[in-house]
Amino acid sequence: MQLRWLLRAAKWVHRPPSPRHVVLVLAVVAACLLLAAFELVFGWPDALVPGRAPGAALPRF
């Protein structure tokens, strides 16, 4: 483990984050997990797949 992470952990022990901050972080993690689970169950929509637009000409060099 790097010294930076040990110093950060020591800072959190001496000055823990507020309950509001903890709830915010947990909410963001939960939203990410929910989005990943939705994508795993239903798949990725075809409209959001990057690619060539229909009917677009290929670039010439």
N, CA, C and O atoms as CSV, one atom per row, in Angstrom:
chain,resi,resn,atom,element,x,y,z
A,1,MET,N,N,0.851,-1.176,0.000
A,1,MET,CA,C,0.000,0.000,0.000
A,1,MET,C,C,0.894,1.236,0.000
A,1,MET,O,O,1.915,1.273,0.687
A,2,GLN,N,N,0.513,2.220,-0.756
A,2,GLN,CA,C,1.316,3.431,-0.850
A,2,GLN,C,C,1.134,4.297,0.385
A,2,GLN,O,O,0.120,4.230,1.080
A,3,LEU,N,N,2.150,5.111,0.632
A,3,LEU,CA,C,2.122,5.996,1.792
A,3,LEU,C,C,0.961,6.988,1.714
A,3,LEU,O,O,0.386,7.362,2.736
A,4,ARG,N,N,0.625,7.408,0.497
A,4,ARG,CA,C,-0.467,8.364,0.326
A,4,ARG,C,C,-1.790,7.800,0.860
A,4,ARG,O,O,-2.558,8.511,1.508
A,5,TRP,N,N,-2.049,6.506,0.579
A,5,TRP,CA,C,-3.292,5.898,1.034
A,5,TRP,C,C,-3.294,5.726,2.547
A,5,TRP,O,O,-4.338,5.859,3.186
A,6,LEU,N,N,-2.146,5.434,3.117
A,6,LEU,CA,C,-2.067,5.324,4.573
A,6,LEU,C,C,-2.323,6.674,5.239
A,6,LEU,O,O,-2.994,6.745,6.268
A,7,LEU,N,N,-1.793,7.735,4.656
A,7,LEU,CA,C,-2.045,9.070,5.208
A,7,LEU,C,C,-3.511,9.458,5.067
A,7,LEU,O,O,-4.083,10.079,5.963
A,8,ARG,N,N,-4.112,9.095,3.951
A,8,ARG,CA,C,-5.531,9.387,3.759
A,8,ARG,C,C,-6.385,8.618,4.763
A,8,ARG,O,O,-7.341,9.162,5.316
A,9,ALA,N,N,-6.038,7.352,4.998
A,9,ALA,CA,C,-6.776,6.552,5.979
A,9,ALA,C,C,-6.625,7.136,7.372
A,9,ALA,O,O,-7.589,7.170,8.137
A,10,ALA,N,N,-5.436,7.593,7.708
A,10,ALA,CA,C,-5.220,8.206,9.025
A,10,ALA,C,C,-6.047,9.485,9.164
A,10,ALA,O,O,-6.605,9.756,10.228
A,11,LYS,N,N,-6.123,10.257,8.102
A,11,LYS,CA,C,-6.941,11.481,8.122
A,11,LYS,C,C,-8.408,11.146,8.355
A,11,LYS,O,O,-9.095,11.837,9.108
A,12,TRP,N,N,-8.895,10.070,7.702
A,12,TRP,CA,C,-10.293,9.686,7.873
A,12,TRP,C,C,-10.559,9.176,9.274
A,12,TRP,O,O,-11.668,9.339,9.784
A,13,VAL,N,N,-9.573,8.565,9.908
A,13,VAL,CA,C,-9.759,8.087,11.286
A,13,VAL,C,C,-9.863,9.273,12.235
A,13,VAL,O,O,-10.691,9.272,13.147
A,14,HIS,N,N,-9.035,10.275,12.026
A,14,HIS,CA,C,-9.042,11.442,12.915
A,14,HIS,C,C,-10.207,12.384,12.629
A,14,HIS,O,O,-10.752,12.992,13.550
A,15,ARG,N,N,-10.591,12.507,11.372
A,15,ARG,CA,C,-11.701,13.378,10.981
A,15,ARG,C,C,-12.607,12.622,10.030
A,15,ARG,O,O,-12.494,12.783,8.814
A,16,PRO,N,N,-13.507,11.799,10.557
A,16,PRO,CA,C,-14.374,11.004,9.672
A,16,PRO,C,C,-15.321,11.902,8.868
A,16,PRO,O,O,-15.649,13.009,9.295
A,17,PRO,N,N,-15.756,11.413,7.700
A,17,PRO,CA,C,-16.681,12.207,6.883
A,17,PRO,C,C,-18.042,12.335,7.570
A,17,PRO,O,O,-18.411,11.522,8.418
A,18,SER,N,N,-18.756,13.355,7.188
A,18,SER,CA,C,-20.078,13.574,7.762
A,18,SER,C,C,-21.036,12.479,7.284
A,18,SER,O,O,-20.807,11.871,6.239
A,19,PRO,N,N,-22.096,12.228,8.038
A,19,PRO,CA,C,-23.077,11.228,7.600
A,19,PRO,C,C,-23.688,11.561,6.235
A,19,PRO,O,O,-24.011,10.660,5.462
A,20,ARG,N,N,-23.843,12.841,5.944
A,20,ARG,CA,C,-24.377,13.248,4.637
A,20,ARG,C,C,-23.461,12.828,3.502
A,20,ARG,O,O,-23.917,12.386,2.448
A,21,HIS,N,N,-22.159,12.974,3.734
A,21,HIS,CA,C,-21.179,12.598,2.717
A,21,HIS,C,C,-21.176,11.091,2.504
A,21,HIS,O,O,-21.072,10.624,1.370
A,22,VAL,N,N,-21.288,10.337,3.572
A,22,VAL,CA,C,-21.335,8.883,3.472
A,22,VAL,C,C,-22.577,8.442,2.692
A,22,VAL,O,O,-22.496,7.555,1.843
A,23,VAL,N,N,-23.719,9.058,2.978
A,23,VAL,CA,C,-24.959,8.719,2.268
A,23,VAL,C,C,-24.829,9.069,0.787
A,23,VAL,O,O,-25.288,8.309,-0.066
A,24,LEU,N,N,-24.218,10.195,0.474
A,24,LEU,CA,C,-24.024,10.592,-0.918
A,24,LEU,C,C,-23.162,9.572,-1.661
A,24,LEU,O,O,-23.499,9.162,-2.772
A,25,VAL,N,N,-22.065,9.169,-1.056
A,25,VAL,CA,C,-21.181,8.186,-1.702
A,25,VAL,C,C,-21.908,6.857,-1.885
A,25,VAL,O,O,-21.801,6.240,-2.945
A,26,LEU,N,N,-22.635,6.414,-0.887
A,26,LEU,CA,C,-23.377,5.163,-0.994
A,26,LEU,C,C,-24.474,5.253,-2.061
A,26,LEU,O,O,-24.741,4.273,-2.756
A,27,ALA,N,N,-25.103,6.409,-2.193
A,27,ALA,CA,C,-26.123,6.587,-3.217
A,27,ALA,C,C,-25.518,6.521,-4.617
A,27,ALA,O,O,-26.116,5.938,-5.521
A,28,VAL,N,N,-24.356,7.106,-4.801
A,28,VAL,CA,C,-23.690,7.060,-6.105
A,28,VAL,C,C,-23.275,5.627,-6.438
A,28,VAL,O,O,-23.443,5.181,-7.573
A,29,VAL,N,N,-22.738,4.911,-5.462
A,29,VAL,CA,C,-22.351,3.514,-5.681
A,29,VAL,C,C,-23.583,2.670,-6.006
A,29,VAL,O,O,-23.534,1.821,-6.897
A,30,ALA,N,N,-24.678,2.895,-5.296
A,30,ALA,CA,C,-25.908,2.147,-5.558
A,30,ALA,C,C,-26.448,2.450,-6.956
A,30,ALA,O,O,-26.920,1.544,-7.643
A,31,ALA,N,N,-26.385,3.708,-7.383
A,31,ALA,CA,C,-26.854,4.068,-8.722
A,31,ALA,C,C,-25.999,3.394,-9.795
A,31,ALA,O,O,-26.525,2.929,-10.807
A,32,CYS,N,N,-24.701,3.340,-9.580
A,32,CYS,CA,C,-23.813,2.674,-10.540
A,32,CYS,C,C,-24.104,1.182,-10.608
A,32,CYS,O,O,-24.144,0.607,-11.696
A,33,LEU,N,N,-24.306,0.552,-9.459
A,33,LEU,CA,C,-24.623,-0.870,-9.438
A,33,LEU,C,C,-25.975,-1.143,-10.099
A,33,LEU,O,O,-26.126,-2.133,-10.816
A,34,LEU,N,N,-26.945,-0.278,-9.863
A,34,LEU,CA,C,-28.259,-0.431,-10.487
A,34,LEU,C,C,-28.167,-0.309,-12.006
A,34,LEU,O,O,-28.789,-1.086,-12.730
A,35,LEU,N,N,-27.405,0.652,-12.485
A,35,LEU,CA,C,-27.220,0.820,-13.921
A,35,LEU,C,C,-26.499,-0.382,-14.528
A,35,LEU,O,O,-26.862,-0.835,-15.613
A,36,ALA,N,N,-25.495,-0.897,-13.848
A,36,ALA,CA,C,-24.776,-2.078,-14.345
A,36,ALA,C,C,-25.689,-3.300,-14.368
A,36,ALA,O,O,-25.634,-4.094,-15.308
A,37,ALA,N,N,-26.524,-3.460,-13.348
A,37,ALA,CA,C,-27.447,-4.594,-13.313
A,37,ALA,C,C,-28.490,-4.472,-14.425
A,37,ALA,O,O,-28.827,-5.469,-15.063
A,38,PHE,N,N,-28.997,-3.281,-14.661
A,38,PHE,CA,C,-29.964,-3.055,-15.735
A,38,PHE,C,C,-29.348,-3.402,-17.085
A,38,PHE,O,O,-29.984,-4.043,-17.923
A,39,GLU,N,N,-28.101,-2.972,-17.288
A,39,GLU,CA,C,-27.422,-3.258,-18.547
A,39,GLU,C,C,-27.156,-4.753,-18.692
A,39,GLU,O,O,-27.228,-5.287,-19.799
A,40,LEU,N,N,-26.854,-5.426,-17.598
A,40,LEU,CA,C,-26.592,-6.862,-17.644
A,40,LEU,C,C,-27.862,-7.649,-17.972
A,40,LEU,O,O,-27.817,-8.626,-18.720
A,41,VAL,N,N,-28.988,-7.219,-17.411
A,41,VAL,CA,C,-30.247,-7.939,-17.620
A,41,VAL,C,C,-30.838,-7.636,-19.001
A,41,VAL,O,O,-31.235,-8.558,-19.714
A,42,PHE,N,N,-30.899,-6.379,-19.379
A,42,PHE,CA,C,-31.596,-5.987,-20.603
A,42,PHE,C,C,-30.669,-5.727,-21.789
A,42,PHE,O,O,-31.147,-5.615,-22.918
A,43,GLY,N,N,-29.384,-5.629,-21.570
A,43,GLY,CA,C,-28.443,-5.374,-22.654
A,43,GLY,C,C,-28.324,-3.891,-22.962
A,43,GLY,O,O,-29.023,-3.056,-22.388
A,44,TRP,N,N,-27.428,-3.591,-23.875
A,44,TRP,CA,C,-27.174,-2.204,-24.254
A,44,TRP,C,C,-28.041,-1.857,-25.458
A,44,TRP,O,O,-28.085,-2.634,-26.412
A,45,PRO,N,N,-28.741,-0.707,-25.448
A,45,PRO,CA,C,-29.607,-0.356,-26.570
A,45,PRO,C,C,-28.807,-0.118,-27.855
A,45,PRO,O,O,-27.722,0.464,-27.825
A,46,ASP,N,N,-29.352,-0.570,-28.966
A,46,ASP,CA,C,-28.674,-0.416,-30.250
A,46,ASP,C,C,-28.496,1.049,-30.632
A,46,ASP,O,O,-27.554,1.389,-31.348
A,47,ALA,N,N,-29.373,1.902,-30.173
A,47,ALA,CA,C,-29.274,3.321,-30.516
A,47,ALA,C,C,-28.051,3.982,-29.880
A,47,ALA,O,O,-27.598,5.025,-30.351
A,48,LEU,N,N,-27.513,3.381,-28.813
A,48,LEU,CA,C,-26.371,3.977,-28.131
A,48,LEU,C,C,-25.038,3.355,-28.525
A,48,LEU,O,O,-24.003,3.694,-27.952
A,49,VAL,N,N,-25.052,2.456,-29.490
A,49,VAL,CA,C,-23.815,1.843,-29.955
A,49,VAL,C,C,-23.147,2.807,-30.926
A,49,VAL,O,O,-23.773,3.245,-31.891
A,50,PRO,N,N,-21.874,3.145,-30.682
A,50,PRO,CA,C,-21.211,4.062,-31.614
A,50,PRO,C,C,-20.962,3.373,-32.945
A,50,PRO,O,O,-20.636,2.187,-33.000
A,51,GLY,N,N,-21.115,4.110,-33.971
A,51,GLY,CA,C,-20.892,3.543,-35.294
A,51,GLY,C,C,-21.194,4.554,-36.363
A,51,GLY,O,O,-21.447,5.727,-36.087
A,52,ARG,N,N,-21.164,4.090,-37.568
A,52,ARG,CA,C,-21.412,4.933,-38.723
A,52,ARG,C,C,-22.902,5.223,-38.838
A,52,ARG,O,O,-23.731,4.336,-38.634
A,53,ALA,N,N,-23.229,6.434,-39.156
A,53,ALA,CA,C,-24.621,6.812,-39.355
A,53,ALA,C,C,-25.142,6.151,-40.623
A,53,ALA,O,O,-24.398,6.028,-41.597
A,54,PRO,N,N,-26.391,5.725,-40.637
A,54,PRO,CA,C,-26.930,5.092,-41.847
A,54,PRO,C,C,-26.905,6.054,-43.028
A,54,PRO,O,O,-27.325,7.206,-42.917
A,55,GLY,N,N,-26.412,5.570,-44.143
A,55,GLY,CA,C,-26.374,6.388,-45.342
A,55,GLY,C,C,-25.199,7.347,-45.414
A,55,GLY,O,O,-25.066,8.078,-46.395
A,56,ALA,N,N,-24.352,7.363,-44.409
A,56,ALA,CA,C,-23.207,8.270,-44.423
A,56,ALA,C,C,-22.116,7.675,-45.306
A,56,ALA,O,O,-21.858,6.472,-45.272
A,57,ALA,N,N,-21.486,8.528,-46.088
A,57,ALA,CA,C,-20.423,8.091,-46.976
A,57,ALA,C,C,-19.141,7.886,-46.183
A,57,ALA,O,O,-18.903,8.570,-45.187
A,58,LEU,N,N,-18.327,6.956,-46.620
A,58,LEU,CA,C,-17.036,6.729,-45.973
A,58,LEU,C,C,-16.090,7.898,-46.303
A,58,LEU,O,O,-16.142,8.433,-47.411
A,59,PRO,N,N,-15.242,8.290,-45.371
A,59,PRO,CA,C,-14.332,9.399,-45.651
A,59,PRO,C,C,-13.272,8.995,-46.669
A,59,PRO,O,O,-12.813,7.853,-46.687
A,60,ARG,N,N,-12.895,9.940,-47.508
A,60,ARG,CA,C,-11.859,9.697,-48.520
A,60,ARG,C,C,-10.592,10.424,-48.087
A,60,ARG,O,O,-10.629,11.561,-47.617
A,61,PHE,N,N,-9.480,9.736,-48.259
A,61,PHE,CA,C,-8.199,10.333,-47.871
A,61,PHE,C,C,-7.392,10.711,-49.069
A,61,PHE,O,O,-6.283,11.228,-48.928
